Amino acid sequence: MKRKISIIEDNTVIRDGFASVIAGSADYLLAGQYGNCEDALKQLSTERPDLVLMDIDLPGMDGIEGTTRIKKLHPECIILIITVLEDSDKVFRSLCAGAGGYIVKNSGTDDIVRSIGEAFQGGAPMSLNIAKMVVQSFTRAQDSPLSQREQDVLRCISEGKSYTKIALDLFISKETVRTHIKNIYQKLAVNSRAEAIKVAGNNRWLA
C-alpha cells in the first residue's frame, strides 16, 4: 500500500514541485496540499497522511507551531521540514516540536525521495550543515544522568542517524541501540526522540 503524504507550503511553485515528485513515485500518494497550516489542520483527520512536508515560514501559523499541533493530534505522523533557511534556532525549535528531519527546498528529486524513504525507515534526514548546527548548539554539562554511551547514542539521534547507522558507528547491535534509547527515555522521563533532544539540549547534556 502506498504511503500518503501531505504538503504544507505557501509557495505555489515549490509546492507543485514537491507534489510532482510524490505523484511520480511508485511508493507514495499525494494526500493533500495546502498553502497554510490552518487549512491543513482541518483536513488531516480525514486524510490521515503518513508524512507531512512542512514549510517553516508560513502565513498565519508558522511551521513550528503547526508541527506541534499535528504531533499532538496525530503523534504517529512523520513531519519533515522543508526550508531554504538553515537557521539553528528554527532547526532546534522544529526538532523540539516533533519534526523528524529536514529537506532543503532546492534538493534534487532523488534526494527528496531518498530523504522521505529514510524518514519512513526510522531515520531523521537532514543536511550535514543542519546536523552540525544541532550538535554545536549543545555544550555538555557535567550533571547528566546519562552514561557516556547513552550520550553518544542521543548525540547520534540528534544528528539524524537511523538505528542501523548508530549501530554501525558505535559498533553495537541495533538491539543494544534500542535498549540505550529505552534507558534514555526512562532517565529523562520522556516518550519521544524530540522530547529527549529537547531535555538534553536545555540542560546541555550533549557535546
C-alpha positions as CSV (number, residue, x, y, z in Angstrom):
1,M,0.0,0.0,0.0
2,K,1.3,3.5,-0.9
3,R,2.2,5.8,1.9
4,K,0.2,9.0,2.0
5,I,2.0,12.4,2.0
6,S,0.6,15.9,2.5
7,I,2.3,19.2,1.7
8,I,2.0,22.5,3.6
9,E,3.9,25.2,1.6
10,D,2.7,28.7,0.7
11,N,5.0,29.0,-2.4
12,T,2.9,27.5,-5.2
13,V,5.9,26.7,-7.4
14,I,7.7,24.9,-4.7
15,R,4.5,23.1,-3.5
16,D,3.8,22.0,-7.1
17,G,7.4,20.8,-7.4
18,F,7.2,18.5,-4.4
19,A,3.7,17.4,-5.4
20,S,5.1,16.3,-8.8
21,V,7.9,14.3,-7.1
22,I,5.4,12.5,-4.9
23,A,3.0,11.9,-7.8
24,G,5.8,10.5,-9.8
25,S,6.8,8.0,-7.2
26,A,5.6,4.4,-7.1
27,D,5.7,4.3,-3.3
28,Y,3.8,7.4,-2.3
29,L,0.3,9.0,-2.8
30,L,-0.3,12.7,-2.5
31,A,-3.0,13.1,0.2
32,G,-3.4,16.9,0.0
33,Q,-1.5,20.1,-0.4
34,Y,-2.1,23.4,1.4
35,G,-0.8,27.0,1.5
36,N,-1.2,27.3,5.3
37,C,-1.4,25.2,8.4
38,E,-4.9,26.3,9.3
39,D,-6.5,24.8,6.2
40,A,-4.3,21.6,6.5
41,L,-5.3,21.0,10.2
42,K,-9.0,20.9,9.1
43,Q,-8.4,18.1,6.7
44,L,-5.6,16.0,8.3
45,S,-8.1,13.9,10.4
46,T,-9.8,12.9,7.2
47,E,-6.7,12.4,5.0
48,R,-4.6,10.7,7.7
49,P,-1.3,11.3,6.0
50,D,1.7,9.1,7.0
51,L,4.0,12.0,6.5
52,V,3.7,15.8,6.2
53,L,6.2,18.0,4.3
54,M,6.0,21.3,6.3
55,D,7.4,24.8,5.4
56,I,8.6,26.8,8.4
57,D,7.8,30.3,7.3
58,L,4.1,30.2,6.6
59,P,1.4,33.0,6.7
60,G,-0.5,32.9,9.9
61,M,0.5,29.8,12.0
62,D,4.2,29.1,11.3
63,G,5.5,25.6,10.6
64,I,6.9,25.1,14.1
65,E,3.5,25.7,15.8
66,G,1.9,23.6,13.0
67,T,4.3,20.8,13.8
68,T,3.4,20.9,17.5
69,R,-0.3,20.8,16.8
70,I,-0.1,18.0,14.2
71,K,2.0,15.8,16.5
72,K,-0.5,16.3,19.4
73,L,-3.4,15.3,17.1
74,H,-1.5,12.6,15.1
75,P,1.6,11.5,17.0
76,E,2.3,8.7,14.6
77,C,2.5,11.2,11.6
78,I,6.1,11.9,10.5
79,I,6.8,15.6,9.8
80,L,9.7,16.7,7.6
81,I,10.5,20.4,7.5
82,I,11.2,21.9,4.0
83,T,13.1,25.1,4.1
84,V,15.7,27.2,2.4
85,L,16.9,28.6,5.8
86,E,19.5,26.7,7.8
87,D,18.7,28.7,10.9
88,S,20.0,26.9,14.0
89,D,17.3,28.3,16.3
90,K,14.5,27.3,14.0
91,V,16.1,23.9,13.5
92,F,16.3,23.3,17.2
93,R,12.7,24.5,17.8
94,S,11.3,22.4,15.0
95,L,13.0,19.3,16.3
96,C,11.7,20.0,19.8
97,A,8.2,20.4,18.3
98,G,8.5,16.9,16.9
99,A,9.9,17.3,13.4
100,G,11.6,14.2,12.2
101,G,14.1,15.9,9.9
102,Y,14.7,18.4,7.2
103,I,14.7,18.7,3.4
104,V,16.3,21.7,1.8
105,K,14.0,23.1,-0.9
106,N,16.5,23.1,-3.7
107,S,17.2,19.4,-3.3
108,G,17.0,17.2,-6.4
109,T,14.2,14.7,-7.0
110,D,16.4,11.8,-5.9
111,D,17.4,13.5,-2.7
112,I,13.8,14.3,-1.8
113,V,12.7,10.7,-2.5
114,R,15.7,9.3,-0.5
115,S,15.0,11.6,2.4
116,I,11.3,10.6,2.6
117,G,12.3,7.0,2.4
118,E,14.9,7.4,5.2
119,A,12.2,9.0,7.4
120,F,9.8,6.1,6.9
121,Q,12.7,3.7,7.8
122,G,13.1,5.4,11.2
123,G,15.9,7.9,10.2
124,A,15.9,11.7,10.6
125,P,17.1,13.1,7.3
126,M,18.9,16.5,7.4
127,S,21.8,18.2,5.7
128,L,25.2,17.9,7.2
129,N,25.1,21.6,7.8
130,I,22.0,21.4,9.8
131,A,23.2,18.3,11.7
132,K,26.4,20.1,12.7
133,M,24.4,23.2,13.9
134,V,22.2,21.0,16.0
135,V,25.2,19.3,17.6
136,Q,27.1,22.5,18.0
137,S,24.1,24.1,19.8
138,F,24.8,21.8,22.8
139,T,27.7,22.0,25.3
140,R,27.6,19.0,27.6
141,A,27.1,19.7,31.3
142,Q,28.7,17.5,34.0
143,D,25.4,16.6,35.8
144,S,23.9,14.5,33.1
145,P,22.1,11.4,34.3
146,L,23.1,9.6,31.1
147,S,26.0,7.4,30.7
148,Q,28.7,8.2,28.2
149,R,27.4,5.6,25.8
150,E,23.8,6.9,26.2
151,Q,25.1,10.4,25.5
152,D,26.8,9.0,22.3
153,V,23.5,7.4,21.2
154,L,21.5,10.5,21.9
155,R,24.0,12.6,20.0
156,C,23.7,10.3,17.0
157,I,19.9,10.7,17.2
158,S,20.2,14.5,17.2
159,E,22.4,14.1,14.1
160,G,19.5,12.4,12.3
161,K,21.0,8.9,12.2
162,S,18.9,5.8,11.9
163,Y,19.2,2.9,14.4
164,T,21.2,0.9,11.8
165,K,23.6,3.8,11.3
166,I,24.0,4.3,15.0
167,A,24.8,0.7,15.5
168,L,27.4,0.7,12.8
169,D,29.0,3.9,14.0
170,L,29.2,2.8,17.7
171,F,30.0,-0.8,16.9
172,I,27.0,-2.1,18.7
173,S,23.9,-4.1,17.7
174,K,20.6,-2.5,16.8
175,E,19.0,-4.2,19.8
176,T,21.6,-2.5,22.1
177,V,20.8,0.8,20.4
178,R,17.1,0.2,21.3
179,T,18.0,-0.6,24.9
180,H,20.1,2.5,25.2
181,I,17.2,4.6,23.8
182,K,14.7,3.0,26.2
183,N,17.0,3.8,29.1
184,I,17.4,7.4,27.8
185,Y,13.7,7.9,27.7
186,Q,13.3,6.5,31.2
187,K,16.1,8.6,32.7
188,L,14.9,11.8,31.1
189,A,11.2,11.0,31.7
190,V,10.3,11.4,28.0
191,N,8.4,9.4,25.4
192,S,9.9,10.5,22.1
193,R,13.2,11.4,20.3
194,A,12.1,15.1,20.1
195,E,11.5,15.3,23.8
196,A,14.8,13.6,24.6
197,I,16.7,16.1,22.4
198,K,14.8,19.0,24.0
199,V,15.5,17.9,27.6
200,A,19.2,17.1,26.9
201,G,19.6,20.4,24.9
202,N,18.0,22.6,27.6
203,N,20.3,21.0,30.2
204,R,23.4,21.0,27.9
205,W,23.9,17.3,28.3
206,L,25.2,16.8,24.8
207,A,28.5,17.9,23.4
